[in-house]
Amino acid sequence: MPHSYLIQHLTPEDEALMDALLVTFGKAFNEIETYLEKRPSAEYMRRLLGSDNFIALAAVQDGDVVGGIAAYELKKFEQERSEIYLYDLAVAKEHRRQGIATALIQKLKKLAAARGAYVIFVQADTGPEDEAAIALYSKLGKRENVLHFDIPVEGDKNTINSA
């Protein structure tokens, strides 16, 4: 029988839980280097967790972080509303298929509603490694076929060039 877990909305005082969440993401995505090699400073993380545009949720079971979400609130300009971009969602391999991911998304939905958001959006890769994620998101929302482009950032960040 699975143990119970608590979904916790992280605050600036939850630095240790955020560190544990980074480990969970790194292991779940098999990207330890990305999530652990260049961790932000404690001050940066406190500012991020205290900001009004970042949301971190952790699923805690028996004192361990077994899953979580990192999301961003994007305030819209055409109307007084926002969208929530679910950037990362992961559950540790040994804790999957227990409803943790769904519980995390349900908590995010409540937070989104409280912030005046009208939608949560997420992207998933089309490869076999994301089949479970696609099935989860299909169960909870409407699928849209979109293209994603990564545009590299170049040049001096303090200079704006116009063509």
N, C-alpha and C positions, 0 to 999 in steps of 0.2 A: 504494500500500500504506500503511495507517495506521501512524503511529508508535506505539511502545509508551508506556504510561503507568504511573504508580505511584499506588496508592491509599494515601494517608497519613492516619493518625489525628492530628489536630492537638492540640498541647499548648500550654501558656502561652508557650512560646518561639516558637511559629509565628504570631506576630501578623501578619507580612507576608503569609503564605499566607491567613490569615483575611480580611485586607483584600482580597486578590485574589478570594477566594471571594465576598465581598459584591458585588464588581463583576460576577462571573459570574452570581450570582443576579439582580441588578438588570437586566442585559442580557437574560438568558434569559426573565425574567418580564415584561419591558418595564415595570419599576417602578424605574427609576433613582432617583427621588426617595425612595422608601421605604427602599432599601438603602444609599444613599450620602449623602443630605442631612444626616442627624443621626446620624452614626456614633458608636458608644460610645467612651469614652475608652480609652486603652491599658490602664489599670489595670482597668477594668471588663471588658475583653475577656480579659485575663490571668486574672482571677478566674473568668470564665465557662468558659474553656477548661480551667481547672484544677479545676472543680467535678466532683462525682461524678454529676450529673444532666444534663449536657449532652454531646453527642457531635457533633463536627465532623469530617467526612472530606473530603479534597480529592483529586481526580484531577489529577495533575500530569504534563504532557507537555512535554518539551523546556524545562522550567523554568517553564512557564505553567500556571495553574490553569484546567482546561478543564471542570470539573464538580465537584459536591460534594453533600454531605448535611449538614443540620442536624437533629439529633434530640434528644429528651428522654427520659430514663428516669423513669418514674413508678412509685415504690415503692407497692405495694398494701398495704392495711390488713387485708384479710380472710385473707390468706395471706402467708407470707414469700417473695414473688416480685415481679417487676416487669414492666411493659410498656414497650415502646419506641415512642414516638410519632415517626414520621418526619415532621417538620414541613416541611422543604424539600428537594427534590431537583431539581437542574438540571444540564444539560450544554449547553455553548456550541453554538450552532446548527451551526457548521462541523465539530463533532466528534461529532454524533449518529449513531446507527446503527452504532456501532463496539463496542458492548458495554460502554460505560463506565457507564451507569446500572445495568445488571445487576451489574457488578463492584462498584460502590459498595454496592448492596444486599447482595451476598454478604458483603462485609467487615462491614457493619452486623450481619448475622445472626451472624457469628462473635463480634463484640463483645457482642451481646445475650446469646448463650449463656454467655459468660464471666462476665457480670454476673448470671446467674440469671434472665433474662427468659424468659417463656414465649410471648410473641407480639410482633410488630412490627405496628403499625397505621398507616394513612395514609389521608388523605381526598383525593378528587379531585373537581373540579367536573364537572358533567355537560355542559358546553358543548363545542363543537368544538375549542377550544384545548387541551383536556385529553384528547383521544382517544388520543394516543400514550401518555400516562401511564396511562390506564385499560387499554390493551392490555398494557403492561408489568406492571402490578400484577395483572391477571387471569392472566397467565402464571405469576406467582410466588406467588400467594396466593388465598384464598377471598374472593369478593365478598359484602359485606353491604349491604343497603339501609338507610341510616340518615338521619335528619334532623340538621342542624347548625343551632344557634342561636347568635347573638352577643348576649350580654347586656351592655349598657353598664355601665361602672363609674362610679358617681356619688358625690359627697360627699367628705368628708374621709377620707383613707385611714387615719387613726389612730383613727377613731371607729367603733364598731360599734353600729348601731341595731337594736333588736329591736321587732317589731310586737306 
